[in-house]
Amino acid sequence: MAANLISVYSGGTQVKIRKFGIEVRHVETRMCCRAHSWPFGDVACRLMHYLINVTAYVTVYTLVLISVIRYMTIVQSVSTARYRTRSRVVCMIVTVWLVTLAVNTPVIATYNALADRLAGTSVCVSTSQL
């Protein structure tokens, strides 16, 4: 939904692709939103990059958590039963989210929407010196 709104805002078009008998809708956005111009402002720039990192890390660590819990269930079933309760698993997932949100906060400070007043555009870029 958000990609469609960005596409409409930036003048993108939707292309239907038939692959293996399934219709896939692909949203094309113009290059203005990716590299040449960032029309959404500084807060959206910082928030977008922060959320990209958070969701990527949460996905990976949740999959790792699922793998560990499956291992404990199959290999160490009786001795780890007290760690595999619903409340403890929810606590582990909440911990993954909180740690990931905290660890990725420097991303907010490293991205900016820089304006080029002569060209009348702005760009969402990392200002980190790494």
DOLO-324792 format. One record per residue: x, y, z of N, C-alpha, C, O in turn. Coordinates in steps of 0.02 Angstrom, whole numbers, padded with zeros to 5 digits, always signed. Layout:
N
XYZXYZXYZXYZ ...
END
This chain:
130
+00041-00059+00000+00000+00000+00000+00043+00063+00000+00032+00109-00039 +00094+00064+00044+00137+00122+00048+00176+00132-00017+00185+00188-00041 +00198+00076-00047+00235+00081-00110+00190+00108-00165+00213+00146-00208 +00126+00089-00164+00080+00115-00213+00069+00190-00204+00064+00227-00253 +00065+00213-00141+00056+00284-00129+00117+00323-00151+00111+00377-00180 +00176+00296-00138+00238+00329-00161+00239+00331-00237+00259+00380-00267 +00218+00275-00267+00217+00272-00340+00170+00324-00369+00188+00358-00418 +00112+00332-00339+00064+00382-00364+00092+00452-00353+00086+00495-00397 +00124+00463-00295+00151+00529-00280+00208+00547-00327+00213+00604-00349 +00250+00498-00343+00309+00512-00383+00298+00502-00457+00343+00512-00498 +00237+00483-00476+00222+00475-00547+00242+00408-00574+00251+00401-00635 +00250+00358-00532+00268+00291-00555+00210+00257-00588+00153+00280-00585 +00224+00201-00619+00173+00162-00652+00174+00091-00627+00226+00067-00604 +00116+00057-00632+00113-00013-00612+00119-00056-00674+00086-00042-00725 +00159-00108-00671+00168-00153-00726+00147-00222-00704+00168-00245-00650 +00106-00256-00744+00085-00324-00727+00132-00373-00761+00145-00368-00821 +00158-00420-00723+00203-00470-00749+00172-00538-00738+00152-00555-00682 +00167-00577-00791+00141-00646-00785+00200-00693-00781+00241-00697-00827 +00205-00728-00725+00260-00774-00715+00231-00838-00685+00197-00836-00634 +00243-00893-00717+00219-00958-00694+00143-00958-00685+00117-00990-00640 +00107-00922-00728+00034-00921-00724+00006-00877-00669-00054-00876-00657 +00050-00840-00634+00028-00796-00579+00041-00724-00599+00095-00708-00625 -00008-00682-00588+00000-00612-00605+00031-00575-00546+00005-00575-00490 +00087-00545-00559+00124-00508-00507+00121-00435-00526+00136-00416-00583 +00102-00393-00479+00102-00321-00492+00167-00292-00466+00184-00298-00407 +00201-00261-00511+00265-00230-00494+00257-00155-00498+00233-00128-00548 +00276-00121-00446+00269-00048-00444+00336-00018-00463+00386-00028-00429 +00336+00020-00516+00396+00055-00537+00393+00126-00512+00342+00160-00520 +00445+00148-00482+00449+00219-00463+00504+00251-00504+00552+00219-00523 +00496+00313-00516+00546+00349-00555+00610+00355-00514+00609+00350-00453 +00664+00367-00548+00728+00375-00514+00729+00435-00468+00773+00441-00426 +00682+00480-00475+00682+00540-00433+00675+00522-00359+00700+00559-00316 +00644+00468-00344+00635+00450-00274+00692+00408-00248+00699+00400-00187 +00734+00382-00290+00788+00339-00268+00854+00375-00264+00891+00367-00215 +00871+00415-00313+00937+00444-00312+00939+00519-00324+00979+00554-00294 +00896+00545-00367+00903+00614-00389+00866+00664-00346+00890+00721-00337 +00810+00646-00319+00772+00694-00278+00732+00656-00225+00702+00604-00239 +00733+00682-00165+00696+00652-00109+00642+00702-00088+00658+00751-00054 +00579+00691-00107+00527+00740-00094+00493+00734-00027+00446+00773-00013 +00513+00688+00017+00475+00673+00077+00503+00706+00141+00471+00699+00193 +00559+00739+00138+00585+00775+00195+00635+00735+00237+00646+00676+00226 +00664+00770+00285+00717+00742+00327+00692+00687+00374+00724+00636+00381 +00635+00698+00405+00608+00649+00453+00592+00584+00418+00609+00530+00444 +00561+00587+00360+00545+00526+00323+00608+00490+00300+00609+00429+00298 +00659+00527+00281+00723+00497+00261+00753+00458+00318+00772+00400+00310 +00758+00489+00375+00787+00455+00434+00745+00396+00455+00772+00343+00470 +00679+00405+00458+00634+00351+00479+00635+00292+00431+00634+00235+00453 +00638+00306+00366+00639+00252+00317+00701+00208+00327+00695+00146+00329 +00759+00237+00332+00820+00198+00340+00822+00162+00407+00847+00106+00412 +00797+00195+00458+00794+00163+00524+00749+00101+00522+00768+00048+00546 +00690+00108+00493+00643+00052+00490+00668-00004+00444+00654-00063+00457 +00703+00013+00391+00733-00039+00348+00781-00082+00388+00779-00143+00385 +00825-00049+00426+00873-00086+00467+00839-00126+00521+00856-00185+00532 +00792-00096+00556+00758-00130+00611+00722-00192+00586+00729-00246+00615 +00684-00186+00533+00646-00244+00508+00692-00299+00482+00677-00358+00490 +00748-00280+00452+00796-00331+00428+00825-00370+00487+00827-00431+00486 +00849-00334+00538+00878-00368+00596+00827-00408+00635+00842-00463+00658 +00767-00380+00644+00715-00417+00681+00698-00481+00645+00688-00533+00676 +00694-00479+00579+00679-00539+00540+00732-00592+00550+00716-00650+00563 +00794-00573+00545+00849-00621+00552+00850-00651+00622+00855-00711+00630 +00847-00608+00673+00852-00634+00741+00790-00672+00764+00794-00716+00806 +00732-00657+00735+00673-00697+00750+00680-00766+00719+00660-00816+00750 +00706-00770+00658+00719-00836+00628+00770-00876+00667+00764-00937+00674 +00821-00842+00692+00870-00876+00735+00837-00902+00798+00850-00958+00819 +00794-00862+00828+00758-00882+00888+00713-00942+00875+00710-00988+00915 +00678-00941+00818+00637-00998+00799+00679-01061+00791+00659-01115+00813 +00737-01055+00761+00781-01112+00751+00806-01139+00818+00809-01200+00827 +00824-01096+00864+00847-01118+00930+00791-01153+00967+00803-01204+00999 +00731-01125+00964+00675-01156+00999+00659-01225+00968+00643-01272+01004 +00663-01230+00902+00652-01296+00870+00705-01345+00890+00690-01404+00903 +00767-01323+00892+00821-01367+00914+00808-01390+00986+00814-01450+01001 +00789-01344+01029+00776-01362+01098+00717-01411+01102+00718-01456+01144 +00667-01403+01061+00609-01447+01062+00627-01517+01038+00603-01566+01067 +00668-01522+00986+00683-01588+00957+00738-01624+00995+00731-01683+01010 +00792-01589+01010+00851-01623+01040+00848-01625+01116+00864-01676+01146 +00828-01571+01147+00829-01565+01220+00758-01557+01247+00746-01513+01289 +00713-01597+01225+00642-01586+01238+00623-01580+01312+00591-01531+01331 +00643-01627+01352+00622-01628+01423+00659-01575+01464+00628-01540+01504 +00724-01569+01454+00763-01523+01496+00751-01449+01480+00767-01406+01522 +00724-01433+01421+00713-01363+01404+00639-01344+01402+00622-01290+01378 +00596-01386+01427+00524-01373+01424+00506-01309+01462+00459-01274+01442 +00541-01294+01516+00523-01234+01555+00541-01169+01518+00512-01117+01533 +00587-01172+01469+00605-01113+01430+00559-01102+01369+00560-01049+01339 +00520-01152+01351+00479-01150+01291+00406-01136+01306+00362-01157+01267 +00392-01102+01359+00322-01083+01374+00303-01023+01331+00346-00986+01306 +00239-01013+01324+00214-00957+01283+00239-00890+01309+00260-00847+01270 +00235-00879+01374+00255-00815+01402+00330-00801+01393+00350-00744+01381 +00371-00853+01399+00444-00843+01389+00461-00830+01316+00506-00790+01302 +00427-00864+01271+00439-00852+01200+00419-00781+01181+00454-00747+01143 +00362-00758+01206+00340-00689+01193+00391-00640+01223+00408-00590+01191 +00416-00655+01281+00468-00613+01313+00531-00611+01270+00562-00558+01263 +00551-00668+01241+00610-00670+01198+00599-00628+01135+00645-00593+01114 +00540-00632+01106+00526-00593+01045+00525-00519+01061+00552-00479+01022 +00495-00500+01116+00495-00430+01137+00566-00406+01149+00584-00349+01132 +00607-00448+01179+00677-00431+01191+00714-00420+01125+00753-00373+01119 +00702-00463+01075+00733-00454+01009+00713-00387+00980+00756-00351+00954 +00649-00369+00984+00626-00304+00959+00658-00246+00996+00683-00200+00964 +00659-00248+01062+00686-00192+01101+00760-00183+01089+00784-00126+01081 +00798-00238+01088+00870-00233+01076+00883-00206+01005+00927-00164+00996 +00846-00230+00957+00855-00207+00888+00837-00134+00880+00873-00097+00846 +00783-00113+00911+00764-00042+00909+00819+00002+00940+00834+00056+00915 +00847-00021+00996+00898+00018+01031+00964+00019+00993+00996+00072+00987 +00984-00038+00966+01049-00042+00933+01050-00002+00867+01102+00023+00847 +00993+00003+00835+00991+00038+00771+00977+00113+00776+00969+00146+00725 +00973+00141+00836+00960+00212+00842+01014+00257+00810+00997+00312+00788 +01078+00236+00806+01126+00279+00772+01110+00290+00698+01134+00339+00668 +01071+00246+00668+01052+00255+00598+01013+00320+00589+01018+00352+00537 +00974+00338+00639+00935+00399+00635+00980+00460+00626+00963+00508+00591 +01038+00459+00659+01083+00516+00655+01127+00516+00593+01156+00567+00575 +01132+00459+00558+01178+00455+00502+01146+00473+00435+01182+00482+00386 +01080+00478+00431+01048+00495+00367+01016+00564+00372+00989+00584+00423 +01020+00601+00316+00991+00667+00311+00963+00678+00241+00986+00648+00193 +00914+00721+00237+00891+00744+00171+00926+00810+00159+00908+00861+00188 +00975+00809+00116+01014+00869+00101+00984+00905+00041+00970+00874-00010 +00974+00970+00048+00943+01009-00006+00996+01043-00049+01045+01070-00023 +00985+01040-00114+01026+01076-00162+00983+01134-00187+00940+01125-00230 +00995+01193-00160+00951+01250-00175+00958+01273-00248+00910+01297-00277 +01016+01264-00278+01025+01285-00348+00984+01241-00395+00953+01266-00442 +00985+01176-00383+00949+01129-00427+00876+01122-00405+00834+01098-00444 +00860+01142-00344+00792+01137-00319+00773+01066-00300+00714+01048-00303 +00821+01025-00280+00808+00956-00262+00837+00942-00193+00876+00981-00167 +00818+00885-00165+00849+00862-00103+00862+00787-00112+00829+00752-00150 +00913+00763-00075+00935+00694-00081+00938+00664-00011+00962+00695+00036 +00914+00602-00005+00918+00565+00058+00982+00524+00057+00986+00473+00022 +01032+00544+00095+01098+00512+00094+01124+00501+00164+01103+00533+00212 +01172+00456+00169+01207+00445+00232+01261+00498+00238+01299+00509+00191 +01265+00529+00296+01317+00579+00308+01372+00550+00351+01414+00588+00376 +01372+00484+00360+01423+00451+00400+01490+00452+00363+01492+00450+00302 +01543+00456+00401+01610+00457+00373+01643+00388+00374+01704+00383+00367 +01603+00335+00384+01632+00268+00387+01655+00243+00322+01680+00187+00317 
END
